[in-house]
Amino acid sequence: MKTKLANILQRLSPRERALGGIALVLILILGASYGLVMPGISAARSAADRNTTAAKELTTAHSLAAALKNAPAAPATNVAALRQSAQASEITVMDVGSNQGATAIRVKGRGPAAILAWIAKSAEFGTMQSAIIEPDASGGAVATILFAGLTQ
């Protein structure tokens, strides 16, 4: 195999060998750019877009959390009213229970921003003690929220 290739190269003129070498170098450069550089640039752009989106959601979360901290305590209200509020905000109430003297509500929404917006609206129903928001396998978010001052 090596001798066949050597024989083929021997039969070529110096100009043909130079052009073949240039063509090989250009093919290697194009292959490297399309195989290595382009995917890297695409990944960097995608990461920058995800970072920008996450930063916007974090800013929204911080502003909503600040609004919740400054919200006055609400009078005791019915869990059914909270369920209706969730349904109007396209939030699904998955479970309602009692936890350490507070009412624990587990909800599912389109994302953390949607759940935080609903929590901000829900300040009129009771005082939120804590909230844990986690990503959901379906791309949404699930939250467990403790409210004080709710009646069953």
MDAnalysis code that builds the backbone (N, CA, C; Angstrom):
import MDAnalysis as mda
import numpy as np

u = mda.Universe.empty(456, n_residues=152, atom_resindex=np.repeat(np.arange(152), 3), trajectory=True)
u.add_TopologyAttr("name", ["N", "CA", "C"] * 152)
u.add_TopologyAttr("resid", np.arange(1, 153))
u.add_TopologyAttr("resname", ["MET", "LYS", "THR", "LYS", "LEU", "ALA", "ASN", "ILE", "LEU", "GLN", "ARG", "LEU", "SER", "PRO", "ARG", "GLU", "ARG", "ALA", "LEU", "GLY", "GLY", "ILE", "ALA", "LEU", "VAL", "LEU", "ILE", "LEU", "ILE", "LEU", "GLY", "ALA", "SER", "TYR", "GLY", "LEU", "VAL", "MET", "PRO", "GLY", "ILE", "SER", "ALA", "ALA", "ARG", "SER", "ALA", "ALA", "ASP", "ARG", "ASN", "THR", "THR", "ALA", "ALA", "LYS", "GLU", "LEU", "THR", "THR", "ALA", "HIS", "SER", "LEU", "ALA", "ALA", "ALA", "LEU", "LYS", "ASN", "ALA", "PRO", "ALA", "ALA", "PRO", "ALA", "THR", "ASN", "VAL", "ALA", "ALA", "LEU", "ARG", "GLN", "SER", "ALA", "GLN", "ALA", "SER", "GLU", "ILE", "THR", "VAL", "MET", "ASP", "VAL", "GLY", "SER", "ASN", "GLN", "GLY", "ALA", "THR", "ALA", "ILE", "ARG", "VAL", "LYS", "GLY", "ARG", "GLY", "PRO", "ALA", "ALA", "ILE", "LEU", "ALA", "TRP", "ILE", "ALA", "LYS", "SER", "ALA", "GLU", "PHE", "GLY", "THR", "MET", "GLN", "SER", "ALA", "ILE", "ILE", "GLU", "PRO", "ASP", "ALA", "SER", "GLY", "GLY", "ALA", "VAL", "ALA", "THR", "ILE", "LEU", "PHE", "ALA", "GLY", "LEU", "THR", "GLN"])
u.atoms.positions = np.array([
    [0.828, -1.188, 0.000],
    [0.000, 0.000, 0.000],
    [0.874, 1.253, 0.000],
    [1.912, 1.222, 0.837],
    [2.795, 2.370, 0.917],
    [3.548, 2.565, -0.409],
    [3.961, 1.481, -1.007],
    [4.689, 1.591, -2.267],
    [3.776, 2.044, -3.395],
    [2.510, 1.640, -3.358],
    [1.553, 2.092, -4.368],
    [1.391, 3.606, -4.298],
    [1.236, 4.101, -3.082],
    [1.073, 5.541, -2.887],
    [2.346, 6.285, -3.306],
    [3.488, 5.710, -2.960],
    [4.763, 6.335, -3.345],
    [4.905, 6.359, -4.856],
    [4.497, 5.286, -5.538],
    [4.570, 5.241, -7.000],
    [3.656, 6.294, -7.628],
    [2.473, 6.447, -7.070],
    [1.536, 7.439, -7.602],
    [2.108, 8.840, -7.439],
    [2.678, 9.129, -6.273],
    [3.270, 10.441, -6.035],
    [4.485, 10.686, -6.928],
    [5.267, 9.638, -7.241],
    [6.444, 9.772, -8.100],
    [6.048, 10.150, -9.523],
    [4.890, 9.650, -9.955],
    [4.449, 9.923, -11.316],
    [3.937, 11.361, -11.485],
    [3.609, 12.021, -10.372],
    [3.093, 13.391, -10.456],
    [4.232, 14.384, -10.647],
    [3.921, 15.462, -11.343],
    [4.923, 16.519, -11.512],
    [4.997, 17.324, -10.211],
    [6.061, 18.086, -10.017],
    [6.182, 18.896, -8.800],
    [5.008, 19.854, -8.618],
    [4.513, 20.418, -9.710],
    [3.381, 21.335, -9.620],
    [2.134, 20.591, -9.121],
    [1.901, 19.379, -9.631],
    [0.733, 18.594, -9.202],
    [0.847, 18.203, -7.736],
    [2.065, 17.852, -7.309],
    [2.265, 17.514, -5.893],
    [1.977, 18.723, -5.000],
    [2.434, 19.908, -5.417],
    [2.191, 21.126, -4.640],
    [0.695, 21.426, -4.567],
    [-0.002, 21.315, -5.707],
    [-1.451, 21.555, -5.706],
    [-2.185, 20.523, -4.849],
    [-1.750, 19.285, -4.915],
    [-2.352, 18.241, -4.072],
    [-2.132, 18.530, -2.595],
    [-0.925, 18.996, -2.257],
    [-0.640, 19.359, -0.854],
    [-1.492, 20.525, -0.387],
    [-1.642, 21.527, -1.250],
    [-2.484, 22.682, -0.910],
    [-3.931, 22.241, -0.725],
    [-4.412, 21.391, -1.630],
    [-5.789, 20.892, -1.520],
    [-5.975, 20.112, -0.222],
    [-4.988, 19.299, 0.140],
    [-5.076, 18.528, 1.382],
    [-5.112, 19.448, 2.602],
    [-4.276, 20.496, 2.595],
    [-4.261, 21.453, 3.707],
    [-5.612, 22.164, 3.808],
    [-6.181, 22.577, 2.658],
    [-7.487, 23.253, 2.675],
    [-8.589, 22.326, 3.190],
    [-8.541, 21.061, 2.789],
    [-9.538, 20.098, 3.278],
    [-9.407, 19.936, 4.791],
    [-8.177, 19.872, 5.290],
    [-7.967, 19.743, 6.741],
    [-8.464, 20.984, 7.485],
    [-8.212, 22.162, 6.922],
    [-8.672, 23.407, 7.562],
    [-10.194, 23.464, 7.591],
    [-10.832, 23.145, 6.464],
    [-12.306, 23.136, 6.430],
    [-12.884, 22.095, 7.379],
    [-12.277, 20.929, 7.399],
    [-12.750, 19.873, 8.307],
    [-12.622, 20.281, 9.758],
    [-11.509, 20.913, 10.096],
    [-11.319, 21.360, 11.477],
    [-12.301, 22.458, 11.834],
    [-12.535, 23.404, 10.900],
    [-13.452, 24.500, 11.228],
    [-14.885, 23.992, 11.373],
    [-15.323, 23.140, 10.480],
    [-16.694, 22.641, 10.577],
    [-16.845, 21.558, 11.637],
    [-15.784, 20.850, 11.932],
    [-15.870, 19.779, 12.921],
    [-15.568, 20.212, 14.345],
    [-14.757, 21.259, 14.495],
    [-14.349, 21.666, 15.841],
    [-14.780, 23.090, 16.198],
    [-14.496, 24.035, 15.338],
    [-14.723, 25.441, 15.664],
    [-16.210, 25.787, 15.647],
    [-16.915, 25.414, 14.598],
    [-18.340, 25.766, 14.479],
    [-19.173, 25.199, 15.637],
    [-19.025, 23.917, 15.990],
    [-19.797, 23.428, 17.149],
    [-19.440, 24.160, 18.439],
    [-18.182, 24.543, 18.595],
    [-17.778, 25.281, 19.789],
    [-18.434, 26.651, 19.858],
    [-18.489, 27.338, 18.719],
    [-19.132, 28.654, 18.671],
    [-20.621, 28.515, 18.956],
    [-21.243, 27.497, 18.367],
    [-22.671, 27.263, 18.594],
    [-22.950, 26.969, 20.073],
    [-22.106, 26.158, 20.690],
    [-22.285, 25.838, 22.109],
    [-22.102, 27.084, 22.973],
    [-21.153, 27.929, 22.625],
    [-20.926, 29.157, 23.397],
    [-22.131, 30.093, 23.291],
    [-22.696, 30.226, 22.083],
    [-23.882, 31.072, 21.917],
    [-25.060, 30.519, 22.707],
    [-25.230, 29.207, 22.660],
    [-26.327, 28.580, 23.392],
    [-26.166, 28.794, 24.897],
    [-24.953, 28.646, 25.383],
    [-24.699, 28.858, 26.813],
    [-24.958, 30.315, 27.195],
    [-24.577, 31.239, 26.332],
    [-24.813, 32.658, 26.617],
    [-26.312, 32.957, 26.647],
    [-27.079, 32.360, 25.724],
    [-28.534, 32.551, 25.722],
    [-29.162, 31.989, 26.988],
    [-28.742, 30.785, 27.392],
    [-29.278, 30.189, 28.621],
    [-28.915, 31.027, 29.835],
    [-27.704, 31.571, 29.851],
    [-27.266, 32.411, 30.961],
    [-28.098, 33.688, 31.036],
    [-28.382, 34.289, 29.894],
    [-29.195, 35.505, 29.857],
    [-30.603, 35.225, 30.368],
    [-31.188, 34.122, 29.919],
    [-32.530, 33.739, 30.365],
    [-32.548, 33.487, 31.871],
    [-31.551, 32.764, 32.365],
    [-31.483, 32.484, 33.798],
    [-31.316, 33.768, 34.607],
    [-30.518, 34.704, 34.104],
    [-30.318, 35.971, 34.806],
    [-31.622, 36.766, 34.874],
    [-32.399, 36.763, 33.778],
    [-33.688, 37.467, 33.778],
    [-34.645, 36.821, 34.780],
    [-34.695, 35.469, 34.793],
    [-35.579, 34.786, 35.739],
    [-35.148, 35.032, 37.180],
    [-33.840, 35.095, 37.412],
    [-33.346, 35.369, 38.762],
    [-33.715, 36.773, 39.206],
    [-33.621, 37.734, 38.303],
    [-34.008, 39.111, 38.629],
    [-35.488, 39.172, 38.980],
    [-36.312, 38.469, 38.193],
    [-37.745, 38.421, 38.477],
    [-37.995, 37.780, 39.835],
    [-37.298, 36.687, 40.111],
    [-37.465, 35.992, 41.387],
    [-37.073, 36.901, 42.555],
    [-35.973, 37.629, 42.404],
    [-35.547, 38.534, 43.480],
    [-36.567, 39.647, 43.713],
    [-37.098, 40.201, 42.640],
    [-38.071, 41.286, 42.815],
    [-39.361, 40.751, 43.443],
    [-39.775, 39.551, 43.050],
    [-40.976, 38.970, 43.655],
    [-40.735, 38.598, 45.116],
    [-39.535, 38.087, 45.407],
    [-39.217, 37.746, 46.794],
    [-39.206, 39.011, 47.668],
    [-38.689, 40.103, 47.129],
    [-38.682, 41.360, 47.885],
    [-40.108, 41.844, 48.130],
    [-40.956, 41.685, 47.121],
    [-42.361, 42.080, 47.290],
    [-43.044, 41.210, 48.340],
    [-42.700, 39.931, 48.373],
    [-43.293, 39.029, 49.369],
    [-42.823, 39.364, 50.781],
    [-41.563, 39.756, 50.925],
    [-41.053, 40.103, 52.247],
    [-41.775, 41.311, 52.827],
    [-42.119, 42.254, 51.962],
    [-42.750, 43.494, 52.405],
    [-44.272, 43.405, 52.455],
    [-44.825, 42.263, 52.084],
    [-46.283, 42.115, 52.061],
    [-46.817, 42.031, 53.495],
    [-47.916, 42.707, 53.784],
    [-48.493, 42.632, 55.126],
    [-49.135, 41.261, 55.355],
    [-49.232, 40.873, 56.607],
    [-49.868, 39.607, 56.948],
    [-51.345, 39.667, 56.584],
    [-51.809, 38.603, 55.986],
    [-53.200, 38.559, 55.536],
    [-54.063, 37.873, 56.584],
    [-55.340, 38.185, 56.615],
    [-56.223, 37.504, 57.550],
    [-56.424, 36.047, 57.139],
    [-56.860, 35.244, 58.091],
    [-57.095, 33.818, 57.812],
    [-58.144, 33.680, 56.715],
    [-57.870, 32.784, 55.797],
    [-58.801, 32.579, 54.692],
    [-58.890, 31.090, 54.363],
    [-59.746, 30.783, 53.498],
    [-60.070, 29.430, 53.135],
    [-59.102, 28.910, 52.061],
    [-58.722, 27.624, 52.144],
    [-57.848, 26.998, 51.158],
    [-58.535, 26.949, 49.792],
    [-59.856, 26.840, 49.790],
    [-60.588, 26.781, 48.516],
    [-60.367, 28.053, 47.694],
    [-60.304, 29.202, 48.364],
    [-60.052, 30.458, 47.653],
    [-58.650, 30.453, 47.051],
    [-57.705, 29.865, 47.781],
    [-56.333, 29.764, 47.269],
    [-56.278, 28.848, 46.050],
    [-57.039, 27.760, 46.076],
    [-57.114, 26.848, 44.927],
    [-57.668, 27.562, 43.696],
    [-58.717, 28.366, 43.902],
    [-59.307, 29.099, 42.779],
    [-58.308, 30.094, 42.205],
    [-57.562, 30.742, 43.074],
    [-56.543, 31.682, 42.624],
    [-55.475, 30.957, 41.804],
    [-55.079, 29.772, 42.255],
    [-54.077, 28.984, 41.528],
    [-54.604, 28.588, 40.155],
    [-55.832, 28.135, 40.118],
    [-56.424, 27.712, 38.851],
    [-56.499, 28.892, 37.872],
    [-56.842, 30.059, 38.363],
    [-56.916, 31.246, 37.507],
    [-55.534, 31.621, 36.960],
    [-54.480, 31.284, 37.693],
    [-53.113, 31.584, 37.266],
    [-52.464, 30.417, 36.529],
    [-53.258, 29.415, 36.160],
    [-52.779, 28.220, 35.467],
    [-51.732, 27.462, 36.286],
    [-51.958, 27.428, 37.597],
    [-51.124, 26.671, 38.520],
    [-51.973, 25.502, 39.014],
    [-51.403, 24.298, 39.021],
    [-52.127, 23.113, 39.467],
    [-51.780, 22.828, 40.923],
    [-52.802, 22.762, 41.785],
    [-52.588, 22.395, 43.187],
    [-52.570, 20.876, 43.243],
    [-51.418, 20.317, 43.626],
    [-51.253, 18.867, 43.643],
    [-51.641, 18.259, 44.987],
    [-51.365, 18.999, 46.075],
    [-51.599, 18.435, 47.401],
    [-51.717, 19.570, 48.410],
    [-52.580, 19.391, 49.411],
    [-52.718, 20.340, 50.506],
    [-52.645, 19.538, 51.794],
    [-51.806, 19.972, 52.723],
    [-51.667, 19.268, 53.985],
    [-51.274, 20.227, 55.090],
    [-51.012, 19.661, 56.252],
    [-50.624, 20.466, 57.396],
    [-49.185, 20.134, 57.759],
    [-48.402, 21.174, 58.086],
    [-47.003, 20.967, 58.411],
    [-46.596, 22.005, 59.445],
    [-46.294, 21.566, 60.664],
    [-45.819, 22.424, 61.748],
    [-46.750, 23.608, 61.996],
    [-48.026, 23.361, 62.008],
    [-48.998, 24.401, 62.294],
    [-49.324, 25.298, 61.112],
    [-48.739, 25.037, 59.981],
    [-49.009, 25.822, 58.776],
    [-49.655, 24.912, 57.733],
    [-50.179, 25.514, 56.707],
    [-50.773, 24.744, 55.619],
    [-49.742, 24.602, 54.514],
    [-49.408, 23.341, 54.192],
    [-48.439, 23.055, 53.135],
    [-49.197, 22.796, 51.840],
    [-48.824, 23.511, 50.807],
    [-49.472, 23.364, 49.500],
    [-48.395, 23.027, 48.482],
    [-48.627, 21.951, 47.731],
    [-47.697, 21.542, 46.661],
    [-48.362, 21.878, 45.332],
    [-47.676, 22.677, 44.520],
    [-48.247, 23.140, 43.250],
    [-47.289, 22.856, 42.099],
    [-47.849, 22.876, 40.894],
    [-47.056, 22.674, 39.680],
    [-47.428, 23.782, 38.695],
    [-46.399, 24.373, 38.059],
    [-46.649, 25.450, 37.108],
    [-45.727, 25.378, 35.910],
    [-45.879, 26.344, 34.991],
    [-45.079, 26.370, 33.760],
    [-43.597, 26.585, 34.045],
    [-43.296, 27.263, 35.118],
    [-41.901, 27.540, 35.455],
    [-41.822, 28.270, 36.782],
    [-40.610, 28.494, 37.282],
    [-40.448, 29.172, 38.561],
    [-41.042, 30.578, 38.567],
    [-40.918, 31.291, 37.454],
    [-41.439, 32.660, 37.402],
    [-42.959, 32.664, 37.552],
    [-43.638, 31.690, 36.921],
    [-45.100, 31.609, 37.026],
    [-45.521, 31.305, 38.458],
    [-44.802, 30.399, 39.109],
    [-45.140, 30.048, 40.497],
    [-44.879, 31.236, 41.419],
    [-43.763, 31.924, 41.238],
    [-43.462, 33.094, 42.075],
    [-44.492, 34.204, 41.873],
    [-44.927, 34.387, 40.640],
    [-45.959, 35.404, 40.377],
    [-47.253, 35.040, 41.096],
    [-47.609, 33.754, 41.092],
    [-48.821, 33.315, 41.792],
    [-48.652, 33.490, 43.302],
    [-47.479, 33.168, 43.832],
    [-47.232, 33.345, 45.273],
    [-47.391, 34.823, 45.649],
    [-46.889, 35.718, 44.803],
    [-47.019, 37.158, 45.079],
    [-48.488, 37.556, 45.120],
    [-49.296, 37.010, 44.196],
    [-50.730, 37.309, 44.199],
    [-51.416, 36.680, 45.408],
    [-50.869, 35.564, 45.910],
    [-51.504, 34.828, 46.993],
    [-51.230, 35.419, 48.366],
    [-50.475, 36.498, 48.430],
    [-50.167, 37.122, 49.721],
    [-51.441, 37.567, 50.431],
    [-52.502, 37.816, 49.685],
    [-53.764, 38.231, 50.297],
    [-54.454, 37.078, 51.029],
    [-54.068, 35.852, 50.730],
    [-54.731, 34.693, 51.337],
    [-54.073, 34.237, 52.634],
    [-52.801, 34.485, 52.805],
    [-52.111, 34.048, 54.013],
    [-50.658, 34.467, 53.950],
    [-49.981, 34.336, 55.067],
    [-48.579, 34.702, 55.129],
    [-47.732, 33.509, 54.719],
    [-46.911, 33.705, 53.704],
    [-46.042, 32.631, 53.264],
    [-44.865, 32.526, 54.229],
    [-44.638, 31.308, 54.734],
    [-43.510, 31.086, 55.639],
    [-42.274, 30.626, 54.879],
    [-42.473, 29.742, 53.912],
    [-41.342, 29.258, 53.114],
    [-41.851, 28.720, 51.789],
    [-40.929, 28.653, 50.837],
    [-41.255, 28.093, 49.524],
    [-40.020, 27.398, 48.977],
    [-40.230, 26.197, 48.464],
    [-39.159, 25.453, 47.815],
    [-39.630, 25.184, 46.391],
    [-38.898, 25.708, 45.421],
    [-39.264, 25.545, 44.015],
    [-38.189, 24.701, 43.347],
    [-38.624, 23.641, 42.672],
    [-37.696, 22.728, 42.006],
    [-38.117, 22.537, 40.559],
    [-37.162, 22.262, 39.664],
    [-37.528, 21.991, 38.274],
    [-38.274, 20.661, 38.170],
    [-39.132, 20.585, 37.186],
    [-39.927, 19.391, 36.946],
    [-39.395, 18.693, 35.695],
    [-39.566, 17.378, 35.609],
    [-39.076, 16.628, 34.451],
    [-39.739, 17.087, 33.156],
    [-40.943, 17.637, 33.242],
    [-41.670, 18.055, 32.037],
    [-41.265, 19.455, 31.580],
    [-40.307, 20.083, 32.245],
    [-39.865, 21.417, 31.857],
    [-40.481, 22.523, 32.686],
    [-41.456, 22.206, 33.510],
    [-42.079, 23.199, 34.379],
    [-41.367, 23.243, 35.723],
    [-42.136, 23.586, 36.744],
    [-41.572, 23.644, 38.090],
    [-42.619, 23.165, 39.088],
    [-42.131, 22.607, 40.197],
    [-42.987, 22.148, 41.286],
    [-42.540, 22.892, 42.535],
    [-43.509, 23.342, 43.332],
    [-43.170, 24.103, 44.536],
    [-43.945, 23.562, 45.732],
    [-43.293, 23.576, 46.886],
    [-43.947, 23.293, 48.159],
    [-43.904, 24.587, 48.950],
    [-45.093, 25.081, 49.322],
    [-45.203, 26.384, 49.966],
    [-45.906, 26.212, 51.304],
    [-45.370, 26.827, 52.346],
    [-45.999, 26.820, 53.660],
    [-46.670, 28.168, 53.884],
    [-47.985, 28.134, 54.132],
    [-48.757, 29.348, 54.415],
    [-49.251, 29.297, 55.864],
    [-49.122, 30.401, 56.552],
    [-49.720, 30.532, 57.883],
    [-51.017, 31.304, 57.725],
    [-51.994, 31.013, 58.574],
    [-53.224, 31.765, 58.562],
    [-54.280, 31.257, 57.592],
    [-54.108, 30.048, 57.083],
    [-55.135, 29.481, 56.196],
    [-56.009, 28.527, 56.995],
    [-57.275, 28.499, 56.666],
    [-58.183, 27.539, 57.279],
    [-58.583, 26.517, 56.241],
    [-58.758, 25.305, 56.709],
    [-59.146, 24.223, 55.801],
    [-60.626, 24.363, 55.531],
])
